[in-house]
Amino acid sequence: MPLAPDRVREAYDRMGNALDRMERFESRAKSLGLEWLAPKPGESVVELGVGTGRTTVRLRDAGGPTGHVHGFDLSPKMLEITRGRAREGGFEGR
């Protein structure tokens, strides 16, 4: 039985930065996905479910100074964390 979007949003909002601890389980799959995607400098990429923004940073790096990453997430907390990473990394608004 699928979870309602509100329940999913609440769960991810509660997890917050703790979601980064899952990276060790997901990093291999994410790296393979990025390899298959093969983003190039200057490209725009849409990321659905940005989570804590770790993959967003990797996509931004691949896109270089002229690339863009458009990230979406159901959880306001995940978007807040990702925006913070964007600010820290100096690429907010890209």
N, C-alpha and C positions, 0 to 999 in steps of 0.2 A: 504494500500500500504506500503510495507516494506521500511525502510530507507536504503540507501546505507551505507556500512561500513564506508566510509569516513565521512559521515554526523554524524553517531553515534560517531565515534572517536572524531570529533570536539566538539560535545555536551559534552561529558564526560571530554575532556580536559578543556573546559571552566568551568565546574562545580568544578573541583578540590576538595579541602577540604570541600566545601559547601555540597558535597554529604553526609558527616557525619551527617548533620542535618536530613537526611531521616531515620537515624537509628531508631528513635522512631516509625516509621511506619513499619519498616522491622524487628525489633529485635525479635519479637515473632516468626515469620516465620523462621528466621535464627536459632534461638534456637531449634525449632522443627526439622529443617533439620539436625542440628548437633546431636541431640538426636537420630534421625533415622539412621544417618550415623554411629554413635557410634565408632569414631576412637579410636584405642587402642595404648598404648605406643609402639614405634618402627615401627609403620606403616608409609607408604608413602601415601600421599593424593594429588590428583590433583584438584586444584580449578580453574575453568574457570570463568573469570570475577571477579578478586580480588577486584575491586573497590579501596577503601582507605585502605584496609588491615585489617580491624577490625576482620573479620571472619578468615583471615589468621592467626592472632595471636591466636585465640581460637583453631584453628586446630593444630598449633604448640604446644600449651600447652598440648593438648590431646595426641599428639605424643611423648611427653617427649623428653629427650636429644638424643635419638637415632632415632626419627621419622623425616620425611622430608615432607615439603609442596612444591609442584611445582605449582606456580601460573602464570596464563596467563591473559592478558587483552588486549583489542583492543586499549586502550588509553595509550599513553606514559606517560601522566600526572598521571593516576591512578597507573601505575607501579612505577613511581618515588615516589609517596606518600607511597606506600606499602614498597618499599625498605627502605625508611626513617624509617618507623616503625620497620622494621626488624633490622636495625642498632641500633636504640634506644633500642630495646628489647634484643640486644645481640645475635640474631639468624640469622644474615645475612649469606647466603650461605647454610642454612639448608632448 
